Amino acid sequence: MGSSGNVPVADAYEVLGVPRDASADDIRRAYHRLAREQHPDRSSAVPGGGPPFVQLQEAWEALRDAEARRTYDVALTADEYAQLRASALTHDVDLSEMDYAEDESGGGVWSYTCRCAARFELTEAQLADGVELLECQSCTLAIRPLYQLADEDDAGCEDER
């Protein structure tokens, strides 16, 4: 999850392993159990065995009292709506659906007409860099170009993006 406002990088409820409707006591018990297991001073804390201790602390701070939890829930909901909106405004477009031309230096450029009549442009350099999203400069739409990268060692082995 992105970080908007006071929302930690990871979902505090997921970090603590509790549902969103968990009681304050359930949240407290989950935090204390995980803190005992994951505390860096404990020799039994296994790296990779659970969320990092810092994430536990952030989750606990976000949910420890009613006011902090209310503030967190509002920020979490806003972040989720923003993600839904962004995904609704992102369309997958296969490279074969885009127009191809060469620029003055002989490099390839793919273009695609946006719903607002502006043009998305994708260069060979962007492809080589593994671009994942192109945003329209005139409206809120973004496209995710779908293409395959050829492996330099084995031209038969390709990764789809």
C-alpha positions as CSV (number, residue, x, y, z in Angstrom):
1,M,0.0,0.0,0.0
2,G,1.2,3.5,-0.7
3,S,1.9,6.0,2.0
4,S,-0.8,8.6,2.2
5,G,-0.9,10.6,5.4
6,N,-0.4,8.4,8.5
7,V,-0.9,5.1,6.7
8,P,2.1,2.9,7.2
9,V,3.7,1.2,4.2
10,A,2.0,-2.1,5.1
11,D,-1.6,-2.5,6.3
12,A,-1.6,-2.3,10.1
13,Y,-4.3,-4.9,10.3
14,E,-2.5,-7.3,8.1
15,V,0.8,-6.8,10.0
16,L,-0.9,-7.7,13.2
17,G,-2.9,-10.5,11.7
18,V,-6.3,-9.2,12.8
19,P,-9.5,-8.4,10.9
20,R,-10.5,-4.8,10.5
21,D,-13.4,-5.3,12.9
22,A,-11.1,-6.7,15.6
23,S,-11.6,-5.4,19.2
24,A,-9.1,-3.2,20.9
25,D,-8.2,-6.2,23.2
26,D,-7.6,-8.5,20.1
27,I,-5.3,-5.9,18.6
28,R,-3.4,-5.4,21.8
29,R,-3.0,-9.2,22.3
30,A,-1.9,-9.7,18.7
31,Y,0.7,-6.9,19.0
32,H,2.1,-8.2,22.3
33,R,2.4,-11.8,21.0
34,L,4.1,-10.7,17.8
35,A,6.4,-8.2,19.6
36,R,7.6,-11.0,21.9
37,E,8.2,-13.2,18.9
38,Q,9.9,-10.6,16.7
39,H,11.7,-8.3,19.1
40,P,15.3,-7.9,17.9
41,D,16.7,-8.5,21.4
42,R,15.2,-12.0,21.5
43,S,17.5,-14.7,20.3
44,S,14.5,-16.7,19.2
45,A,13.5,-14.0,16.7
46,V,13.9,-15.6,13.3
47,P,14.7,-13.2,10.4
48,G,12.0,-13.5,7.9
49,G,9.7,-15.3,10.4
50,G,7.2,-12.4,10.5
51,P,6.9,-8.7,9.9
52,P,9.9,-6.6,10.9
53,F,9.7,-5.2,14.4
54,V,9.5,-1.6,13.0
55,Q,6.4,-2.6,11.1
56,L,4.9,-4.0,14.2
57,Q,5.6,-0.8,16.0
58,E,4.0,1.3,13.2
59,A,0.9,-0.9,13.2
60,W,0.6,-0.7,17.0
61,E,0.9,3.1,16.9
62,A,-1.7,3.3,14.2
63,L,-4.3,1.2,16.1
64,R,-3.4,1.5,19.8
65,D,-6.2,3.8,20.8
66,A,-9.6,4.7,19.5
67,E,-8.6,8.2,18.1
68,A,-5.5,6.9,16.4
69,R,-7.4,4.0,14.9
70,R,-10.2,6.2,13.6
71,T,-7.6,8.5,11.9
72,Y,-5.8,5.5,10.5
73,D,-9.0,3.9,9.2
74,V,-9.9,7.2,7.4
75,A,-6.5,7.4,5.8
76,L,-6.6,3.7,4.9
77,T,-10.0,4.0,3.2
78,A,-8.9,7.1,1.3
79,D,-5.8,5.2,0.1
80,E,-7.8,2.2,-1.0
81,Y,-10.2,4.4,-2.9
82,A,-7.3,6.2,-4.6
83,Q,-5.8,2.8,-5.6
84,L,-9.2,1.7,-7.0
85,R,-9.6,4.9,-8.9
86,A,-6.1,4.6,-10.3
87,S,-6.6,1.0,-11.4
88,A,-9.9,2.0,-13.0
89,L,-8.1,4.7,-15.0
90,T,-5.4,2.4,-16.2
91,H,-5.8,0.3,-19.3
92,D,-3.6,-2.5,-20.6
93,V,-2.6,-2.0,-24.2
94,D,-0.7,-4.6,-26.2
95,L,2.3,-3.2,-28.1
96,S,0.8,-4.6,-31.2
97,E,-2.2,-2.3,-30.8
98,M,0.1,0.8,-30.8
99,D,1.3,2.6,-33.9
100,Y,5.0,2.2,-34.7
101,A,7.3,4.7,-36.4
102,E,11.0,5.5,-36.4
103,D,12.3,8.7,-35.0
104,E,15.0,10.8,-36.8
105,S,17.8,8.7,-35.2
106,G,16.3,5.5,-36.4
107,G,15.0,4.4,-33.0
108,G,11.5,2.9,-32.6
109,V,8.6,4.9,-31.1
110,W,5.2,3.4,-30.4
111,S,2.2,5.7,-30.0
112,Y,-1.4,5.3,-28.9
113,T,-4.3,7.7,-29.0
114,C,-5.8,8.5,-25.6
115,R,-9.5,8.9,-25.1
116,C,-8.9,12.7,-24.9
117,A,-7.2,12.7,-28.3
118,A,-3.7,13.2,-26.8
119,R,-1.0,10.7,-27.7
120,F,0.9,8.3,-25.5
121,E,4.5,7.7,-26.8
122,L,6.8,4.8,-25.9
123,T,10.4,4.8,-27.0
124,E,12.8,1.8,-27.4
125,A,14.8,3.3,-24.5
126,Q,11.7,3.2,-22.3
127,L,11.1,-0.4,-23.3
128,A,14.7,-1.3,-22.5
129,D,14.3,0.3,-19.1
130,G,11.2,-1.8,-18.5
131,V,8.6,1.0,-18.3
132,E,5.4,-0.2,-16.7
133,L,3.0,2.7,-17.0
134,L,2.5,5.7,-19.3
135,E,0.4,8.6,-18.0
136,C,-1.6,10.9,-20.3
137,Q,-0.4,14.5,-20.0
138,S,-3.9,15.9,-20.8
139,C,-6.3,13.7,-18.7
140,T,-6.3,11.1,-15.9
141,L,-5.9,8.0,-18.1
142,A,-2.8,5.8,-18.0
143,I,-1.9,2.8,-20.0
144,R,0.2,-0.2,-19.2
145,P,2.0,-1.3,-22.3
146,L,2.1,-5.1,-22.6
147,Y,5.2,-6.4,-24.3
148,Q,7.8,-9.2,-24.1
149,L,11.5,-8.6,-23.3
150,A,13.8,-10.9,-25.1
151,D,16.5,-12.4,-23.0
152,E,20.0,-11.5,-24.4
153,D,21.4,-14.9,-23.5
154,D,18.5,-16.9,-25.0
155,A,16.4,-15.3,-27.6
156,G,13.8,-18.0,-27.1
157,C,13.2,-17.1,-23.4
158,E,11.1,-14.0,-23.0
159,D,9.5,-12.3,-20.1
160,E,6.1,-10.7,-20.6
161,R,5.4,-7.3,-19.0
